[in-house]
Amino acid sequence: MTTRKLPQSSAWAASMRLFNRDGVVDLVPNAYVWARIFPTIVAKRPPLRARTTIWDDMEYVNSFVNTHLRFMTDMGQWGQEEYWSTVDEILERRTGDCEDFAILKLAGLMDMGYKFDHFCIPVVKQPDGQGHAVLAFVNPLHTPLILDNKKSRVYPDIEADYTPCYAYGYRENWRFQ
């Protein structure tokens, strides 16, 4: 596991702390889950058509997935409290919960040529205290952007009304204080 810092412009950067290697924070996705999901994210599918700007690409994918995927809890779909679906499972069922929306958006943006290292899946607490997951585009050259199944538009992280708890990447995970 390597350390990566979010850009200083990020509203969440000040509270970021790397997961500890002792497994103190032992929540999904773990290495097994990422090993199962990652190959389906980078699978060769017909490429999506890139738009003109990063913002346009993010808006296109966010809107497309939010429109075509139906929300269903893991308990309702899999009979488990928490289950991180593969892209193939999400596409086959056309349903998913918040992290499934994020995984499918990540797959779509990678199909458009974006690098995996520019994304993470933050697990956040909503104002009502409920947990939620979103996709974050974190590129040092741009303001971090949030793609959220609860919002129709992509927005900069400074507009997020969530409290970040964890952020999962393929090689890096973060815990927020």
WOLIN-V389041 format. One record per pair of residues at least 12 apart in sequence whose C-alpha atoms are under 10 Angstrom apart, sorted by the first residue. I is the first residue (numbers start at 1). J is the second residue. If there is no record, write none. Layout:
BEGIN
i = [I;I]
j = [J;J]
END
This chain:
BEGIN
i = [1;1;1;1;1;1;1;1;2;2;2;2;3;3;3;3;3;3;3;4;4;4;4;4;4;4;5;5;5;5;5;6;6;6;6;7;7;7;7;7;7;7;8;8;9;9;9;9;9;9;10;10;10;10;10;10;10;10;10;11;11;11;11;11;11;11;12;12;12;12;12;12;12;12;12;13;14;14;15;15;15;15;15;15;16;16;16;16;16;16;16;16;17;17;17;17;17;17;18;18;18;18;18;18;18;19;19;19;19;19;19;19;19;20;20;20;25;25;25;25;27;27;28;28;28;28;29;29;29;29;29;29;29;29;30;30;30;31;31;33;33;33;33;34;34;34;34;34;34;35;36;36;36;36;37;37;37;37;37;37;37;37;38;38;38;38;38;38;39;39;40;40;40;40;40;40;40;40;41;41;41;41;41;41;41;41;41;41;41;41;41;42;42;42;42;42;42;42;43;43;43;43;43;44;45;45;45;46;46;47;47;47;47;47;47;48;48;48;48;48;48;48;48;49;49;49;49;50;50;50;50;51;54;54;54;54;54;55;55;55;56;57;57;57;57;58;58;58;58;58;58;58;58;58;58;58;59;59;59;59;59;60;60;60;60;60;61;61;61;61;61;61;61;61;61;62;62;62;62;62;62;62;62;62;62;62;62;62;62;62;62;63;63;63;63;63;63;63;63;64;64;65;65;65;65;65;65;65;65;66;66;66;66;66;66;66;66;66;66;66;67;67;68;68;68;69;69;69;69;69;69;69;69;69;69;69;70;70;70;70;70;70;70;71;71;71;71;71;71;71;71;72;72;72;72;72;72;73;73;73;73;73;74;74;74;74;74;75;76;76;77;77;77;77;78;82;82;83;83;83;83;84;84;84;84;84;84;85;85;85;85;85;85;86;86;86;87;87;87;87;87;87;87;87;88;90;90;91;97;97;97;98;98;98;98;98;98;98;98;98;99;99;99;99;99;99;99;99;99;100;100;100;100;101;101;101;101;101;101;102;102;102;102;102;102;102;102;102;102;102;103;103;103;103;103;104;105;105;105;105;105;106;106;106;106;106;106;106;106;109;114;115;115;116;116;116;116;117;117;117;117;117;117;117;118;118;118;118;118;118;118;119;119;119;119;119;119;119;119;119;119;119;119;120;120;120;120;120;120;120;120;120;120;120;120;120;120;120;121;121;121;121;121;121;121;121;121;121;121;121;121;122;122;122;122;122;122;122;122;122;122;122;122;122;122;122;123;123;123;123;123;123;123;123;123;123;124;124;124;124;124;124;124;124;124;125;125;125;125;125;125;126;126;126;126;126;127;127;127;128;129;129;130;131;131;131;131;132;132;132;132;132;132;132;133;133;133;133;133;133;133;133;133;133;134;134;134;134;134;134;135;135;135;135;135;136;136;136;136;136;136;136;137;137;138;142;143;143;143;143;144;144;144;145;145;145;145;146;146;146;148;163;163;164;164;165]
j = [18;19;20;21;170;171;172;173;18;171;172;173;17;18;19;171;172;173;174;17;18;117;171;172;173;174;17;18;138;140;174;138;139;140;144;138;139;140;141;142;143;144;140;143;140;142;143;144;157;158;138;140;142;143;144;145;156;157;158;143;144;156;157;158;159;160;144;157;158;160;163;164;165;176;177;176;176;177;164;165;174;175;176;177;164;165;166;167;174;175;176;177;166;173;174;175;176;177;166;167;172;173;174;175;176;166;167;168;172;173;174;175;176;173;174;175;166;173;174;175;82;166;82;83;84;168;82;83;84;121;168;169;170;173;168;170;173;170;171;83;84;85;86;84;86;168;169;170;171;170;84;85;86;87;84;85;86;87;88;89;103;170;86;87;103;107;116;170;86;87;85;86;87;88;89;103;104;107;86;87;88;103;104;105;106;107;108;109;110;111;116;87;106;107;108;110;111;116;87;88;107;110;111;111;107;108;111;111;112;108;109;110;111;112;113;60;61;108;109;110;111;112;113;108;111;112;113;109;111;112;113;112;109;114;137;142;145;145;154;155;154;108;109;112;114;105;106;108;109;137;145;146;147;153;154;155;147;152;153;154;155;105;108;109;153;154;104;105;106;107;108;109;112;147;154;101;102;104;105;106;108;109;135;146;147;148;149;151;152;153;154;105;147;148;149;151;152;153;154;105;108;94;101;102;104;105;108;148;149;101;102;104;105;147;148;149;150;151;152;153;149;152;91;94;95;90;91;93;94;95;96;97;100;101;104;149;90;93;94;95;96;97;101;94;95;96;97;98;100;101;149;94;95;96;97;98;100;95;96;97;98;100;95;96;97;98;100;97;96;97;93;95;96;97;96;97;99;96;97;99;100;96;97;98;99;100;103;97;99;100;101;103;104;100;103;104;100;101;103;104;105;106;107;108;104;103;104;104;132;133;149;123;131;132;133;134;135;148;149;150;121;122;123;132;133;134;135;148;149;133;134;135;149;133;134;135;147;148;149;120;121;122;133;134;135;136;146;147;148;149;120;121;133;134;135;135;134;135;147;148;149;118;119;120;121;135;136;137;147;137;137;137;139;137;169;170;171;137;138;139;169;170;171;172;136;137;138;139;140;144;169;135;136;137;138;139;144;145;146;167;168;169;170;134;135;136;137;138;146;166;167;168;169;170;171;172;173;174;133;134;135;136;137;146;147;166;167;168;169;170;173;134;135;136;146;163;164;165;166;167;168;169;173;174;175;176;135;162;163;164;165;166;167;168;175;176;160;161;162;163;164;165;166;167;176;161;162;163;164;165;166;160;161;162;163;164;161;162;163;162;162;163;162;162;163;164;165;148;149;150;162;163;164;165;147;148;149;150;162;164;165;166;167;168;146;147;148;149;150;167;147;148;149;167;168;148;154;155;156;157;167;168;156;157;157;156;155;156;157;158;156;157;158;157;158;159;160;158;159;160;160;176;177;176;177;177]
END
